C-alpha cells in the first residue's frame, strides 16, 4: 500500500478496546495506530456504493470536454495525438 501523509486524530476508546488492540499489535509487531488505520480502511471498503464519500467528487470538476462518458474514445485519441506531437 502506498504511504500517504497522515493527519493526527484523537479518539476515545473503551479500556477493553485499547487492551485488545495492544495485544493484537504486540502479536503482529505493529503499532496500534496501524491497526486503527487498517480497521478504517476495512470499514470504508465495505461501504455500500451510495455511502461512498468519494462519490461527492463526481461532477465536481469541469473537464471542458463535455460529456466524457459518451465521447471518451475521441477525447483520448485527441490527447494521445497531441502528446505524441502529431496533429489530427
N, C-alpha and C positions, 0 to 999 in steps of 0.2 A: 504494500500500500504506500502511496506517495505521501511523504511528510509534508504537512502544511503548517502554516503559522497557527499557534494555539493561543486562545484567549483564556484568561483566568475566570473561573466561575465558582462562587461559593455556594455550597448546597448543605442542607442538613439531612443527615441520615439517622435512622434509629441505631442504637448501640449494637443490636444484633446484626444489622446490615453491615456495619463497619467491621465487626469481628469476622463475619463470614467473608467479606471482601479481603480482609487482611490474610486470612487463612488461604484463600484461593491464590492471592498474589504471591504469597511465600512459596506455595507449591509450584506455581508456574514460573517463578523467578521474574515476575513483572511488578509494576507499580499498581497501586490502587487506581490511580488516575488513568492508566492504560486500560484497566478493566472497565472503568466507568465509560470511557470513550467507546470501547468495544460494545458495551451494552446499548449506548445511544445509537451507534451505527445499526445494530440489530433491530432496535425499535423503529428507526427510520426506514430501513429496508422493508419492514413488514407493514408499512402504512398502506391502506387502500389508495389507489391512484388519485381519487378525488380529495384526499387529505394531504397529498404530497406538496410541501411548501414550495418546491421548485416550479410547480405549475403556475404560480403567481408571476413567474418571469415570462411566460408565453405571451407574446404580443406586446411586451413592454418596449421593445426597440423597433425602430423603423429601419428596415433594410434598404429602403429606397428602391427595391426591386419588385414591388408589388407583391402578389400572392405567390410566394416561393413554392407552396405545396402543389400548385398547378404547372409551374414552368421551371422547376428546379434544374432539369436537364439543360435547358437553354442557358440558364444563368451560369451553371458550372462550366459549360463549354466556353462561354464568353470569358469567364475568369481564367481558365486554363490557357486559352488562346492569348489573352493579354499578358499573362505571366511569362509565357514562353517567348514573347516578343513577336508573335505572328498576328497580323490583323486579319479579321474575317471578311 
